[in-house]
Amino acid sequence: MNWADMLGCDVTGRACFRRRFNRPTGMESHERVWVIVERIGAGSRVVLNDRPLGGVGEGGAAAEFDITGLLADSNELTLEVEVPQPRASGPFGDVRLEIRG
């Protein structure tokens, strides 16, 4: 996503992205659920069900969070992105859930 194309090059401030999902079913006992946050072009904070998982620094590498023990039947994942100065590109790559064995 290129925010400059949508909003102009002088956008600053905070954006909050939310995604609701249910606990994965059919998992085996050795499998774990991870949140993967790829490239971040701004500082961010990752939150699951109002519980902070951690931050991801500006321009940092991918961050991974094991959320298996934190999952409820119904969940909300939040990515809070802080853009303190104007930039010409979007702030991040993919954010996804992975189930790993």
MODELLER restraints for C-alpha pairs under 7 A, 6 or more apart:
rsr = mdl.restraints
at = mdl.atoms
rsr.add(forms.Gaussian(group=physical.xy_distance, feature=features.Distance(at['CA:1:A'], at['CA:90:A']), mean=5.13, stdev=0.5))
rsr.add(forms.Gaussian(group=physical.xy_distance, feature=features.Distance(at['CA:2:A'], at['CA:89:A']), mean=4.77, stdev=0.5))
rsr.add(forms.Gaussian(group=physical.xy_distance, feature=features.Distance(at['CA:2:A'], at['CA:90:A']), mean=4.23, stdev=0.5))
rsr.add(forms.Gaussian(group=physical.xy_distance, feature=features.Distance(at['CA:3:A'], at['CA:89:A']), mean=5.88, stdev=0.5))
rsr.add(forms.Gaussian(group=physical.xy_distance, feature=features.Distance(at['CA:3:A'], at['CA:90:A']), mean=4.99, stdev=0.5))
rsr.add(forms.Gaussian(group=physical.xy_distance, feature=features.Distance(at['CA:4:A'], at['CA:88:A']), mean=5.21, stdev=0.5))
rsr.add(forms.Gaussian(group=physical.xy_distance, feature=features.Distance(at['CA:4:A'], at['CA:89:A']), mean=6.07, stdev=0.5))
rsr.add(forms.Gaussian(group=physical.xy_distance, feature=features.Distance(at['CA:9:A'], at['CA:86:A']), mean=6.04, stdev=0.5))
rsr.add(forms.Gaussian(group=physical.xy_distance, feature=features.Distance(at['CA:9:A'], at['CA:87:A']), mean=5.94, stdev=0.5))
rsr.add(forms.Gaussian(group=physical.xy_distance, feature=features.Distance(at['CA:9:A'], at['CA:88:A']), mean=5.34, stdev=0.5))
rsr.add(forms.Gaussian(group=physical.xy_distance, feature=features.Distance(at['CA:10:A'], at['CA:86:A']), mean=4.65, stdev=0.5))
rsr.add(forms.Gaussian(group=physical.xy_distance, feature=features.Distance(at['CA:10:A'], at['CA:87:A']), mean=6.88, stdev=0.5))
rsr.add(forms.Gaussian(group=physical.xy_distance, feature=features.Distance(at['CA:11:A'], at['CA:86:A']), mean=5.29, stdev=0.5))
rsr.add(forms.Gaussian(group=physical.xy_distance, feature=features.Distance(at['CA:12:A'], at['CA:83:A']), mean=5.03, stdev=0.5))
rsr.add(forms.Gaussian(group=physical.xy_distance, feature=features.Distance(at['CA:12:A'], at['CA:84:A']), mean=5.50, stdev=0.5))
rsr.add(forms.Gaussian(group=physical.xy_distance, feature=features.Distance(at['CA:12:A'], at['CA:85:A']), mean=5.49, stdev=0.5))
rsr.add(forms.Gaussian(group=physical.xy_distance, feature=features.Distance(at['CA:12:A'], at['CA:86:A']), mean=5.53, stdev=0.5))
rsr.add(forms.Gaussian(group=physical.xy_distance, feature=features.Distance(at['CA:13:A'], at['CA:82:A']), mean=5.86, stdev=0.5))
rsr.add(forms.Gaussian(group=physical.xy_distance, feature=features.Distance(at['CA:13:A'], at['CA:83:A']), mean=5.09, stdev=0.5))
rsr.add(forms.Gaussian(group=physical.xy_distance, feature=features.Distance(at['CA:13:A'], at['CA:84:A']), mean=5.93, stdev=0.5))
rsr.add(forms.Gaussian(group=physical.xy_distance, feature=features.Distance(at['CA:14:A'], at['CA:80:A']), mean=6.94, stdev=0.5))
rsr.add(forms.Gaussian(group=physical.xy_distance, feature=features.Distance(at['CA:14:A'], at['CA:81:A']), mean=5.57, stdev=0.5))
rsr.add(forms.Gaussian(group=physical.xy_distance, feature=features.Distance(at['CA:14:A'], at['CA:82:A']), mean=4.50, stdev=0.5))
rsr.add(forms.Gaussian(group=physical.xy_distance, feature=features.Distance(at['CA:14:A'], at['CA:83:A']), mean=6.04, stdev=0.5))
rsr.add(forms.Gaussian(group=physical.xy_distance, feature=features.Distance(at['CA:15:A'], at['CA:80:A']), mean=5.88, stdev=0.5))
rsr.add(forms.Gaussian(group=physical.xy_distance, feature=features.Distance(at['CA:15:A'], at['CA:81:A']), mean=5.18, stdev=0.5))
rsr.add(forms.Gaussian(group=physical.xy_distance, feature=features.Distance(at['CA:15:A'], at['CA:82:A']), mean=6.57, stdev=0.5))
rsr.add(forms.Gaussian(group=physical.xy_distance, feature=features.Distance(at['CA:16:A'], at['CA:78:A']), mean=6.82, stdev=0.5))
rsr.add(forms.Gaussian(group=physical.xy_distance, feature=features.Distance(at['CA:16:A'], at['CA:79:A']), mean=5.79, stdev=0.5))
rsr.add(forms.Gaussian(group=physical.xy_distance, feature=features.Distance(at['CA:16:A'], at['CA:80:A']), mean=4.50, stdev=0.5))
rsr.add(forms.Gaussian(group=physical.xy_distance, feature=features.Distance(at['CA:16:A'], at['CA:81:A']), mean=6.25, stdev=0.5))
rsr.add(forms.Gaussian(group=physical.xy_distance, feature=features.Distance(at['CA:17:A'], at['CA:78:A']), mean=5.60, stdev=0.5))
rsr.add(forms.Gaussian(group=physical.xy_distance, feature=features.Distance(at['CA:17:A'], at['CA:79:A']), mean=5.16, stdev=0.5))
rsr.add(forms.Gaussian(group=physical.xy_distance, feature=features.Distance(at['CA:17:A'], at['CA:80:A']), mean=6.45, stdev=0.5))
rsr.add(forms.Gaussian(group=physical.xy_distance, feature=features.Distance(at['CA:18:A'], at['CA:76:A']), mean=6.68, stdev=0.5))
rsr.add(forms.Gaussian(group=physical.xy_distance, feature=features.Distance(at['CA:18:A'], at['CA:77:A']), mean=5.66, stdev=0.5))
rsr.add(forms.Gaussian(group=physical.xy_distance, feature=features.Distance(at['CA:18:A'], at['CA:78:A']), mean=4.50, stdev=0.5))
rsr.add(forms.Gaussian(group=physical.xy_distance, feature=features.Distance(at['CA:18:A'], at['CA:79:A']), mean=6.55, stdev=0.5))
rsr.add(forms.Gaussian(group=physical.xy_distance, feature=features.Distance(at['CA:19:A'], at['CA:76:A']), mean=5.66, stdev=0.5))
rsr.add(forms.Gaussian(group=physical.xy_distance, feature=features.Distance(at['CA:19:A'], at['CA:77:A']), mean=5.26, stdev=0.5))
rsr.add(forms.Gaussian(group=physical.xy_distance, feature=features.Distance(at['CA:19:A'], at['CA:78:A']), mean=6.57, stdev=0.5))
rsr.add(forms.Gaussian(group=physical.xy_distance, feature=features.Distance(at['CA:20:A'], at['CA:75:A']), mean=5.58, stdev=0.5))
rsr.add(forms.Gaussian(group=physical.xy_distance, feature=features.Distance(at['CA:20:A'], at['CA:76:A']), mean=4.39, stdev=0.5))
rsr.add(forms.Gaussian(group=physical.xy_distance, feature=features.Distance(at['CA:20:A'], at['CA:77:A']), mean=6.30, stdev=0.5))
rsr.add(forms.Gaussian(group=physical.xy_distance, feature=features.Distance(at['CA:21:A'], at['CA:74:A']), mean=6.10, stdev=0.5))
rsr.add(forms.Gaussian(group=physical.xy_distance, feature=features.Distance(at['CA:21:A'], at['CA:75:A']), mean=5.32, stdev=0.5))
rsr.add(forms.Gaussian(group=physical.xy_distance, feature=features.Distance(at['CA:21:A'], at['CA:76:A']), mean=6.43, stdev=0.5))
rsr.add(forms.Gaussian(group=physical.xy_distance, feature=features.Distance(at['CA:22:A'], at['CA:73:A']), mean=5.59, stdev=0.5))
rsr.add(forms.Gaussian(group=physical.xy_distance, feature=features.Distance(at['CA:22:A'], at['CA:74:A']), mean=4.55, stdev=0.5))
rsr.add(forms.Gaussian(group=physical.xy_distance, feature=features.Distance(at['CA:22:A'], at['CA:75:A']), mean=5.85, stdev=0.5))
rsr.add(forms.Gaussian(group=physical.xy_distance, feature=features.Distance(at['CA:23:A'], at['CA:71:A']), mean=6.32, stdev=0.5))
rsr.add(forms.Gaussian(group=physical.xy_distance, feature=features.Distance(at['CA:23:A'], at['CA:72:A']), mean=6.31, stdev=0.5))
rsr.add(forms.Gaussian(group=physical.xy_distance, feature=features.Distance(at['CA:23:A'], at['CA:73:A']), mean=5.05, stdev=0.5))
rsr.add(forms.Gaussian(group=physical.xy_distance, feature=features.Distance(at['CA:23:A'], at['CA:74:A']), mean=6.31, stdev=0.5))
rsr.add(forms.Gaussian(group=physical.xy_distance, feature=features.Distance(at['CA:30:A'], at['CA:101:A']), mean=5.85, stdev=0.5))
rsr.add(forms.Gaussian(group=physical.xy_distance, feature=features.Distance(at['CA:31:A'], at['CA:99:A']), mean=6.43, stdev=0.5))
rsr.add(forms.Gaussian(group=physical.xy_distance, feature=features.Distance(at['CA:31:A'], at['CA:100:A']), mean=5.36, stdev=0.5))
rsr.add(forms.Gaussian(group=physical.xy_distance, feature=features.Distance(at['CA:31:A'], at['CA:101:A']), mean=4.29, stdev=0.5))
rsr.add(forms.Gaussian(group=physical.xy_distance, feature=features.Distance(at['CA:32:A'], at['CA:66:A']), mean=7.00, stdev=0.5))
rsr.add(forms.Gaussian(group=physical.xy_distance, feature=features.Distance(at['CA:32:A'], at['CA:68:A']), mean=5.51, stdev=0.5))
rsr.add(forms.Gaussian(group=physical.xy_distance, feature=features.Distance(at['CA:32:A'], at['CA:99:A']), mean=5.56, stdev=0.5))
rsr.add(forms.Gaussian(group=physical.xy_distance, feature=features.Distance(at['CA:32:A'], at['CA:100:A']), mean=5.32, stdev=0.5))
rsr.add(forms.Gaussian(group=physical.xy_distance, feature=features.Distance(at['CA:32:A'], at['CA:101:A']), mean=6.48, stdev=0.5))
rsr.add(forms.Gaussian(group=physical.xy_distance, feature=features.Distance(at['CA:33:A'], at['CA:66:A']), mean=5.97, stdev=0.5))
rsr.add(forms.Gaussian(group=physical.xy_distance, feature=features.Distance(at['CA:33:A'], at['CA:67:A']), mean=5.72, stdev=0.5))
rsr.add(forms.Gaussian(group=physical.xy_distance, feature=features.Distance(at['CA:33:A'], at['CA:68:A']), mean=4.94, stdev=0.5))
rsr.add(forms.Gaussian(group=physical.xy_distance, feature=features.Distance(at['CA:33:A'], at['CA:97:A']), mean=6.81, stdev=0.5))
rsr.add(forms.Gaussian(group=physical.xy_distance, feature=features.Distance(at['CA:33:A'], at['CA:98:A']), mean=5.71, stdev=0.5))
rsr.add(forms.Gaussian(group=physical.xy_distance, feature=features.Distance(at['CA:33:A'], at['CA:99:A']), mean=4.57, stdev=0.5))
rsr.add(forms.Gaussian(group=physical.xy_distance, feature=features.Distance(at['CA:33:A'], at['CA:100:A']), mean=6.47, stdev=0.5))
rsr.add(forms.Gaussian(group=physical.xy_distance, feature=features.Distance(at['CA:34:A'], at['CA:64:A']), mean=6.51, stdev=0.5))
rsr.add(forms.Gaussian(group=physical.xy_distance, feature=features.Distance(at['CA:34:A'], at['CA:65:A']), mean=5.39, stdev=0.5))
rsr.add(forms.Gaussian(group=physical.xy_distance, feature=features.Distance(at['CA:34:A'], at['CA:66:A']), mean=4.45, stdev=0.5))
rsr.add(forms.Gaussian(group=physical.xy_distance, feature=features.Distance(at['CA:34:A'], at['CA:67:A']), mean=5.61, stdev=0.5))
rsr.add(forms.Gaussian(group=physical.xy_distance, feature=features.Distance(at['CA:34:A'], at['CA:97:A']), mean=5.58, stdev=0.5))
rsr.add(forms.Gaussian(group=physical.xy_distance, feature=features.Distance(at['CA:34:A'], at['CA:98:A']), mean=5.14, stdev=0.5))
rsr.add(forms.Gaussian(group=physical.xy_distance, feature=features.Distance(at['CA:34:A'], at['CA:99:A']), mean=6.31, stdev=0.5))
rsr.add(forms.Gaussian(group=physical.xy_distance, feature=features.Distance(at['CA:35:A'], at['CA:64:A']), mean=5.66, stdev=0.5))
rsr.add(forms.Gaussian(group=physical.xy_distance, feature=features.Distance(at['CA:35:A'], at['CA:65:A']), mean=5.14, stdev=0.5))
rsr.add(forms.Gaussian(group=physical.xy_distance, feature=features.Distance(at['CA:35:A'], at['CA:66:A']), mean=6.56, stdev=0.5))
rsr.add(forms.Gaussian(group=physical.xy_distance, feature=features.Distance(at['CA:35:A'], at['CA:67:A']), mean=6.92, stdev=0.5))
rsr.add(forms.Gaussian(group=physical.xy_distance, feature=features.Distance(at['CA:35:A'], at['CA:96:A']), mean=5.81, stdev=0.5))
rsr.add(forms.Gaussian(group=physical.xy_distance, feature=features.Distance(at['CA:35:A'], at['CA:97:A']), mean=4.69, stdev=0.5))
rsr.add(forms.Gaussian(group=physical.xy_distance, feature=features.Distance(at['CA:35:A'], at['CA:98:A']), mean=6.49, stdev=0.5))
rsr.add(forms.Gaussian(group=physical.xy_distance, feature=features.Distance(at['CA:36:A'], at['CA:62:A']), mean=6.94, stdev=0.5))
rsr.add(forms.Gaussian(group=physical.xy_distance, feature=features.Distance(at['CA:36:A'], at['CA:63:A']), mean=5.91, stdev=0.5))
rsr.add(forms.Gaussian(group=physical.xy_distance, feature=features.Distance(at['CA:36:A'], at['CA:64:A']), mean=4.66, stdev=0.5))
rsr.add(forms.Gaussian(group=physical.xy_distance, feature=features.Distance(at['CA:36:A'], at['CA:65:A']), mean=6.66, stdev=0.5))
rsr.add(forms.Gaussian(group=physical.xy_distance, feature=features.Distance(at['CA:36:A'], at['CA:95:A']), mean=5.63, stdev=0.5))
rsr.add(forms.Gaussian(group=physical.xy_distance, feature=features.Distance(at['CA:36:A'], at['CA:96:A']), mean=5.31, stdev=0.5))
rsr.add(forms.Gaussian(group=physical.xy_distance, feature=features.Distance(at['CA:36:A'], at['CA:97:A']), mean=6.18, stdev=0.5))
rsr.add(forms.Gaussian(group=physical.xy_distance, feature=features.Distance(at['CA:37:A'], at['CA:62:A']), mean=5.42, stdev=0.5))
rsr.add(forms.Gaussian(group=physical.xy_distance, feature=features.Distance(at['CA:37:A'], at['CA:63:A']), mean=5.18, stdev=0.5))
rsr.add(forms.Gaussian(group=physical.xy_distance, feature=features.Distance(at['CA:37:A'], at['CA:64:A']), mean=6.40, stdev=0.5))
rsr.add(forms.Gaussian(group=physical.xy_distance, feature=features.Distance(at['CA:37:A'], at['CA:94:A']), mean=6.26, stdev=0.5))
rsr.add(forms.Gaussian(group=physical.xy_distance, feature=features.Distance(at['CA:37:A'], at['CA:95:A']), mean=4.55, stdev=0.5))
rsr.add(forms.Gaussian(group=physical.xy_distance, feature=features.Distance(at['CA:37:A'], at['CA:96:A']), mean=6.74, stdev=0.5))
rsr.add(forms.Gaussian(group=physical.xy_distance, feature=features.Distance(at['CA:38:A'], at['CA:61:A']), mean=6.74, stdev=0.5))
rsr.add(forms.Gaussian(group=physical.xy_distance, feature=features.Distance(at['CA:38:A'], at['CA:62:A']), mean=4.20, stdev=0.5))
rsr.add(forms.Gaussian(group=physical.xy_distance, feature=features.Distance(at['CA:38:A'], at['CA:63:A']), mean=6.56, stdev=0.5))
rsr.add(forms.Gaussian(group=physical.xy_distance, feature=features.Distance(at['CA:38:A'], at['CA:92:A']), mean=6.75, stdev=0.5))
rsr.add(forms.Gaussian(group=physical.xy_distance, feature=features.Distance(at['CA:38:A'], at['CA:93:A']), mean=5.07, stdev=0.5))
rsr.add(forms.Gaussian(group=physical.xy_distance, feature=features.Distance(at['CA:38:A'], at['CA:94:A']), mean=5.40, stdev=0.5))
rsr.add(forms.Gaussian(group=physical.xy_distance, feature=features.Distance(at['CA:38:A'], at['CA:95:A']), mean=6.21, stdev=0.5))
rsr.add(forms.Gaussian(group=physical.xy_distance, feature=features.Distance(at['CA:39:A'], at['CA:59:A']), mean=6.51, stdev=0.5))
rsr.add(forms.Gaussian(group=physical.xy_distance, feature=features.Distance(at['CA:39:A'], at['CA:60:A']), mean=6.21, stdev=0.5))
rsr.add(forms.Gaussian(group=physical.xy_distance, feature=features.Distance(at['CA:39:A'], at['CA:61:A']), mean=5.61, stdev=0.5))
rsr.add(forms.Gaussian(group=physical.xy_distance, feature=features.Distance(at['CA:39:A'], at['CA:62:A']), mean=5.48, stdev=0.5))
rsr.add(forms.Gaussian(group=physical.xy_distance, feature=features.Distance(at['CA:39:A'], at['CA:92:A']), mean=5.26, stdev=0.5))
rsr.add(forms.Gaussian(group=physical.xy_distance, feature=features.Distance(at['CA:39:A'], at['CA:93:A']), mean=5.10, stdev=0.5))
rsr.add(forms.Gaussian(group=physical.xy_distance, feature=features.Distance(at['CA:40:A'], at['CA:58:A']), mean=5.76, stdev=0.5))
rsr.add(forms.Gaussian(group=physical.xy_distance, feature=features.Distance(at['CA:40:A'], at['CA:59:A']), mean=5.20, stdev=0.5))
rsr.add(forms.Gaussian(group=physical.xy_distance, feature=features.Distance(at['CA:40:A'], at['CA:60:A']), mean=5.97, stdev=0.5))
rsr.add(forms.Gaussian(group=physical.xy_distance, feature=features.Distance(at['CA:40:A'], at['CA:91:A']), mean=5.54, stdev=0.5))
rsr.add(forms.Gaussian(group=physical.xy_distance, feature=features.Distance(at['CA:40:A'], at['CA:92:A']), mean=4.24, stdev=0.5))
rsr.add(forms.Gaussian(group=physical.xy_distance, feature=features.Distance(at['CA:40:A'], at['CA:93:A']), mean=6.61, stdev=0.5))
rsr.add(forms.Gaussian(group=physical.xy_distance, feature=features.Distance(at['CA:41:A'], at['CA:58:A']), mean=5.25, stdev=0.5))
rsr.add(forms.Gaussian(group=physical.xy_distance, feature=features.Distance(at['CA:41:A'], at['CA:59:A']), mean=4.76, stdev=0.5))
rsr.add(forms.Gaussian(group=physical.xy_distance, feature=features.Distance(at['CA:41:A'], at['CA:90:A']), mean=6.98, stdev=0.5))
rsr.add(forms.Gaussian(group=physical.xy_distance, feature=features.Distance(at['CA:41:A'], at['CA:91:A']), mean=4.16, stdev=0.5))
rsr.add(forms.Gaussian(group=physical.xy_distance, feature=features.Distance(at['CA:41:A'], at['CA:92:A']), mean=5.50, stdev=0.5))
rsr.add(forms.Gaussian(group=physical.xy_distance, feature=features.Distance(at['CA:42:A'], at['CA:57:A']), mean=6.94, stdev=0.5))
rsr.add(forms.Gaussian(group=physical.xy_distance, feature=features.Distance(at['CA:42:A'], at['CA:58:A']), mean=4.30, stdev=0.5))
rsr.add(forms.Gaussian(group=physical.xy_distance, feature=features.Distance(at['CA:42:A'], at['CA:59:A']), mean=6.49, stdev=0.5))
rsr.add(forms.Gaussian(group=physical.xy_distance, feature=features.Distance(at['CA:42:A'], at['CA:81:A']), mean=6.41, stdev=0.5))
rsr.add(forms.Gaussian(group=physical.xy_distance, feature=features.Distance(at['CA:42:A'], at['CA:82:A']), mean=5.98, stdev=0.5))
rsr.add(forms.Gaussian(group=physical.xy_distance, feature=features.Distance(at['CA:42:A'], at['CA:83:A']), mean=5.54, stdev=0.5))
rsr.add(forms.Gaussian(group=physical.xy_distance, feature=features.Distance(at['CA:42:A'], at['CA:91:A']), mean=5.50, stdev=0.5))
rsr.add(forms.Gaussian(group=physical.xy_distance, feature=features.Distance(at['CA:43:A'], at['CA:56:A']), mean=6.00, stdev=0.5))
rsr.add(forms.Gaussian(group=physical.xy_distance, feature=features.Distance(at['CA:43:A'], at['CA:57:A']), mean=4.87, stdev=0.5))
rsr.add(forms.Gaussian(group=physical.xy_distance, feature=features.Distance(at['CA:43:A'], at['CA:58:A']), mean=4.49, stdev=0.5))
rsr.add(forms.Gaussian(group=physical.xy_distance, feature=features.Distance(at['CA:43:A'], at['CA:81:A']), mean=5.93, stdev=0.5))
rsr.add(forms.Gaussian(group=physical.xy_distance, feature=features.Distance(at['CA:43:A'], at['CA:82:A']), mean=5.36, stdev=0.5))
rsr.add(forms.Gaussian(group=physical.xy_distance, feature=features.Distance(at['CA:44:A'], at['CA:55:A']), mean=5.56, stdev=0.5))
rsr.add(forms.Gaussian(group=physical.xy_distance, feature=features.Distance(at['CA:44:A'], at['CA:56:A']), mean=5.24, stdev=0.5))
rsr.add(forms.Gaussian(group=physical.xy_distance, feature=features.Distance(at['CA:44:A'], at['CA:57:A']), mean=6.61, stdev=0.5))
rsr.add(forms.Gaussian(group=physical.xy_distance, feature=features.Distance(at['CA:44:A'], at['CA:79:A']), mean=6.74, stdev=0.5))
rsr.add(forms.Gaussian(group=physical.xy_distance, feature=features.Distance(at['CA:44:A'], at['CA:80:A']), mean=5.34, stdev=0.5))
rsr.add(forms.Gaussian(group=physical.xy_distance, feature=features.Distance(at['CA:44:A'], at['CA:81:A']), mean=4.33, stdev=0.5))
rsr.add(forms.Gaussian(group=physical.xy_distance, feature=features.Distance(at['CA:44:A'], at['CA:82:A']), mean=5.90, stdev=0.5))
rsr.add(forms.Gaussian(group=physical.xy_distance, feature=features.Distance(at['CA:45:A'], at['CA:54:A']), mean=5.87, stdev=0.5))
rsr.add(forms.Gaussian(group=physical.xy_distance, feature=features.Distance(at['CA:45:A'], at['CA:55:A']), mean=4.27, stdev=0.5))
rsr.add(forms.Gaussian(group=physical.xy_distance, feature=features.Distance(at['CA:45:A'], at['CA:56:A']), mean=6.25, stdev=0.5))
rsr.add(forms.Gaussian(group=physical.xy_distance, feature=features.Distance(at['CA:45:A'], at['CA:79:A']), mean=5.85, stdev=0.5))
rsr.add(forms.Gaussian(group=physical.xy_distance, feature=features.Distance(at['CA:45:A'], at['CA:80:A']), mean=5.14, stdev=0.5))
rsr.add(forms.Gaussian(group=physical.xy_distance, feature=features.Distance(at['CA:45:A'], at['CA:81:A']), mean=6.68, stdev=0.5))
rsr.add(forms.Gaussian(group=physical.xy_distance, feature=features.Distance(at['CA:46:A'], at['CA:52:A']), mean=6.04, stdev=0.5))
rsr.add(forms.Gaussian(group=physical.xy_distance, feature=features.Distance(at['CA:46:A'], at['CA:53:A']), mean=5.48, stdev=0.5))
rsr.add(forms.Gaussian(group=physical.xy_distance, feature=features.Distance(at['CA:46:A'], at['CA:54:A']), mean=5.61, stdev=0.5))
rsr.add(forms.Gaussian(group=physical.xy_distance, feature=features.Distance(at['CA:46:A'], at['CA:55:A']), mean=6.02, stdev=0.5))
rsr.add(forms.Gaussian(group=physical.xy_distance, feature=features.Distance(at['CA:46:A'], at['CA:78:A']), mean=5.89, stdev=0.5))
rsr.add(forms.Gaussian(group=physical.xy_distance, feature=features.Distance(at['CA:46:A'], at['CA:79:A']), mean=4.80, stdev=0.5))
rsr.add(forms.Gaussian(group=physical.xy_distance, feature=features.Distance(at['CA:46:A'], at['CA:80:A']), mean=6.51, stdev=0.5))
rsr.add(forms.Gaussian(group=physical.xy_distance, feature=features.Distance(at['CA:47:A'], at['CA:53:A']), mean=5.34, stdev=0.5))
rsr.add(forms.Gaussian(group=physical.xy_distance, feature=features.Distance(at['CA:47:A'], at['CA:77:A']), mean=5.85, stdev=0.5))
rsr.add(forms.Gaussian(group=physical.xy_distance, feature=features.Distance(at['CA:47:A'], at['CA:78:A']), mean=5.01, stdev=0.5))
rsr.add(forms.Gaussian(group=physical.xy_distance, feature=features.Distance(at['CA:47:A'], at['CA:79:A']), mean=6.44, stdev=0.5))
rsr.add(forms.Gaussian(group=physical.xy_distance, feature=features.Distance(at['CA:48:A'], at['CA:76:A']), mean=5.79, stdev=0.5))
rsr.add(forms.Gaussian(group=physical.xy_distance, feature=features.Distance(at['CA:48:A'], at['CA:77:A']), mean=4.60, stdev=0.5))
rsr.add(forms.Gaussian(group=physical.xy_distance, feature=features.Distance(at['CA:48:A'], at['CA:78:A']), mean=6.27, stdev=0.5))
rsr.add(forms.Gaussian(group=physical.xy_distance, feature=features.Distance(at['CA:49:A'], at['CA:75:A']), mean=5.91, stdev=0.5))
rsr.add(forms.Gaussian(group=physical.xy_distance, feature=features.Distance(at['CA:49:A'], at['CA:76:A']), mean=5.19, stdev=0.5))
rsr.add(forms.Gaussian(group=physical.xy_distance, feature=features.Distance(at['CA:49:A'], at['CA:77:A']), mean=6.48, stdev=0.5))
rsr.add(forms.Gaussian(group=physical.xy_distance, feature=features.Distance(at['CA:53:A'], at['CA:65:A']), mean=6.88, stdev=0.5))
rsr.add(forms.Gaussian(group=physical.xy_distance, feature=features.Distance(at['CA:56:A'], at['CA:63:A']), mean=6.61, stdev=0.5))
